[in-house]
Amino acid sequence: MSEETTFDGNRYKITVVSDASTGYIEISAVCKGSGRRSCITNLNFILSGLIEPIMGAKFVRKVEDSDICVNPESKHRQLVQYIVSQLDNRFQFSFDDLEDALDKDRENGEWESFEEK
């Protein structure tokens, strides 16, 4: 069963989607100004700030362009809880820095799709 948690930033809406049964984790962002959407799981800021500190590469089974799979289920759950807690705690994790990194990524033309309504 898939779970979804959304965070509302100043310029972006960030969504974490996960499925413990498959190990799937995807983090996506929607630019509030343009409506453009991109999967940002593989963004260096996300990898180095949210995924590698707790997981490293040991439990990451595969990394695609837009998602990762983490096994076993206990490590998946641990990573999802960590990601959600960091995004929720704006004093420890800089949402402003994340939004700045998303601005740079968008400037490079990586954002092609629009949010589905």
C-alpha positions in Angstrom: 0.0 0.0 0.0 1.3 3.4 -1.0 1.7 6.2 1.5 1.9 9.9 0.6 3.1 12.9 2.7 3.1 16.5 1.4 4.9 19.5 2.6 4.0 23.1 1.6 7.0 25.3 1.1 7.2 28.9 0.0 7.7 28.2 -3.7 7.3 24.4 -3.9 5.0 21.7 -2.8 7.1 18.6 -1.9 5.6 15.1 -1.8 7.1 11.9 -0.5 5.5 8.7 -1.9 6.5 5.3 -0.5 5.4 1.7 -0.6 7.0 -0.6 2.0 5.9 -3.8 0.2 8.1 -2.9 -2.8 10.7 -0.7 -1.1 9.7 2.2 -3.5 10.4 5.8 -2.5 9.9 8.9 -4.7 10.2 12.5 -3.7 8.6 15.0 -6.1 8.2 18.8 -6.2 5.7 21.1 -7.8 6.6 24.7 -8.5 3.7 26.8 -7.2 4.4 29.6 -9.7 4.5 27.5 -12.9 2.7 24.3 -12.0 5.7 22.3 -13.3 6.4 19.0 -11.6 9.6 17.0 -11.3 10.7 13.9 -9.4 13.6 15.1 -7.2 14.7 11.9 -5.5 18.0 11.9 -7.4 18.7 15.6 -6.8 22.1 15.9 -5.2 20.7 18.0 -2.4 18.2 15.2 -1.6 20.7 12.4 -1.9 23.3 14.0 0.2 21.0 15.7 2.7 18.3 13.1 3.3 19.2 9.7 1.9 22.9 9.1 2.4 23.2 10.3 6.0 21.0 7.5 7.2 21.3 4.8 4.5 24.5 5.2 2.6 24.4 2.9 -0.4 24.2 -0.3 1.6 20.4 -0.8 1.5 19.6 1.0 -1.7 18.7 -1.7 -4.1 18.3 0.4 -7.2 18.4 4.0 -8.2 16.3 5.0 -11.2 16.0 8.5 -12.7 13.2 9.4 -10.3 13.0 6.9 -7.5 14.9 4.5 -5.3 14.1 1.1 -3.8 15.3 0.3 -0.2 15.2 -3.2 1.3 14.6 -4.7 3.8 11.2 -3.3 4.8 12.6 -2.2 8.2 15.2 0.0 6.5 12.6 1.3 4.1 10.4 2.4 7.0 13.4 3.9 8.8 14.4 6.0 5.7 10.9 7.2 5.0 10.4 8.2 8.7 13.7 10.1 8.6 12.9 11.9 5.3 9.5 13.0 6.5 10.8 14.1 9.9 13.6 16.1 8.3 11.2 17.8 5.9 8.8 18.5 8.7 11.5 19.9 11.0 12.5 23.1 9.2 15.0 24.1 11.9 17.3 21.1 11.2 16.7 20.8 7.5 16.8 24.0 5.5 13.7 24.1 3.3 15.0 27.4 1.9 18.2 25.7 0.7 16.1 22.9 -0.8 13.9 25.4 -2.7 17.1 27.2 -3.9 18.4 23.9 -5.2 15.0 23.3 -6.9 15.2 26.7 -8.6 18.6 25.9 -10.0 17.4 22.5 -11.2 14.4 24.1 -12.9 16.6 26.7 -14.5 18.5 23.9 -16.2 15.3 22.8 -17.9 14.8 19.6 -15.9 11.1 20.3 -15.2 9.1 19.2 -18.2 5.7 18.0 -16.9 2.9 19.9 -15.3 1.1 18.8 -12.2 -2.0 16.7 -12.9 -5.2 18.4 -11.7 
